[in-house]
Structure formats: structure tokens, C-alpha cells
């Protein structure tokens, strides 16, 4: 099931139309229906709110004004040899000591911003 923060490909008239991120899903006043807020990844960015039932959020086809529409959840591919689990949240450890081999020094943008 597609949920908040998922990336979806919206098919319009049975062709890929645009990508969007699901920003919010809240119950509609009509039981069994949901207000789905989409951040449409176009230039400029747009926000749509569509009222959909659960099957439509899960990818079932429907029509809007007679035009076929379908949401398809995008699964991010994992690079070969990479671990599928995301890195744990938190600050990264950065070695700020000068390199003995003359290599470049890593500069922390967070610390640089604090100095400004």
C-alpha cells in the first residue's frame, strides 16, 4: 500500500504522466474515502489533493472526468552489492585530522555554518 512519503508514478490515460510524493492521507467526510495530498514533482512544484478510496491509493485504476488514472508506487532499486537497509539516522562521523599522505581534508558544512 502506498503511504505518506512514498513516491508514486501517476499514469494518465494509460501512460506514465508524472511523479509525485504522497504528503498526507487523511480521512474524507465520506466513509471509506481518503484525501490524498500529492506533491507533484514538476516545474514548478504543485500540490494536488485527490479524494480516493483505499483501492485507488493501492493502485486500482479509476477515472477523473472520463480520463483513466492510476497510481503506481515506485520501488527504489538497490544497487548490486549494496545493503538494502538504509543507514541509521544521526550525525555522520567525520575524520577532520589532516591526512598523512597529503590527501584532502574533509570539511564539515554543519560546523562551517556555525562559524558564519
C-alpha positions in Angstrom: 0.0 0.0 0.0 1.2 3.5 -0.8 1.5 5.7 2.3 2.9 9.1 3.4 6.3 9.9 1.9 6.1 7.3 -0.8 6.9 8.2 -4.3 4.3 7.3 -6.9 4.1 7.4 -10.7 0.8 8.7 -11.8 -0.5 7.2 -15.0 -2.8 9.4 -17.1 -4.8 7.9 -20.0 -2.8 4.6 -19.5 0.6 6.3 -20.0 3.1 7.5 -17.4 2.2 11.1 -16.6 4.3 12.4 -13.6 5.9 11.5 -10.4 4.5 12.7 -7.0 5.3 12.2 -3.4 2.4 11.4 -1.0 2.4 14.2 1.5 -0.6 13.3 3.6 -3.5 10.9 3.7 -6.4 11.9 5.9 -10.0 10.5 6.1 -12.6 12.3 4.0 -16.1 13.1 5.3 -17.4 10.2 3.2 -16.7 6.9 4.9 -14.1 4.7 3.1 -12.6 7.6 1.2 -9.3 9.5 1.8 -8.0 12.9 1.0 -4.6 12.2 -0.5 -2.3 15.3 -0.8 0.3 14.8 -3.5 3.5 16.9 -4.1 3.7 16.8 -7.9 7.4 16.8 -9.0 7.1 19.1 -11.9 8.5 22.6 -12.6 7.0 24.5 -10.8 6.1 22.1 -7.9 2.4 21.7 -7.4 0.3 20.3 -4.7 -2.9 18.3 -5.5 -5.4 16.9 -3.1 -7.4 14.0 -4.6 -10.2 12.1 -2.9 -9.6 8.4 -3.4 -10.8 5.2 -1.9 -8.3 2.7 -0.4 -8.1 0.5 -3.6 -7.3 3.6 -5.7 -4.5 4.6 -3.3 -3.2 1.0 -3.7 -3.1 1.2 -7.5 -6.5 0.3 -8.7 -7.5 2.2 -11.9 -10.2 4.9 -11.8 -11.3 7.8 -13.9 -11.2 11.5 -13.4 -13.5 13.4 -15.8 -13.6 10.3 -18.0 -9.8 10.0 -18.2 -8.2 6.8 -16.9 -5.9 7.4 -13.9 -3.8 5.0 -11.8 -1.2 5.4 -9.0 1.8 3.1 -9.1 4.1 3.0 -6.0 7.7 3.5 -7.1 10.1 1.0 -5.5 13.7 2.4 -5.3 16.1 -0.1 -6.9 19.0 -1.3 -4.8 22.5 -1.2 -6.4 24.1 -4.6 -6.7 26.3 -5.4 -3.7 24.6 -2.7 -1.6 22.8 -3.4 1.7 19.0 -2.8 1.2 18.7 -1.4 4.7 19.0 2.4 5.0 21.7 3.9 7.1 20.6 4.7 10.6 19.7 8.3 11.2 22.1 10.5 13.1 25.3 12.5 12.5 28.0 11.0 10.4 31.4 10.6 11.9 33.9 12.7 10.0 37.7 12.4 10.4 38.9 16.0 10.5 42.6 15.2 11.1 45.0 16.1 8.3 45.9 13.2 6.1 49.5 12.0 6.3 49.5 11.1 2.6 48.7 14.6 1.6 45.1 13.8 0.8 42.3 16.4 1.0 40.8 17.3 4.4 37.1 16.7 5.0 35.2 19.9 5.8 32.0 19.8 7.8 29.4 22.0 6.3 27.5 22.0 9.6 30.5 23.3 11.6 31.2 25.8 8.8 27.7 27.2 9.0 28.0 27.6 12.8 31.1 29.9 12.3 29.2 32.2 9.9 
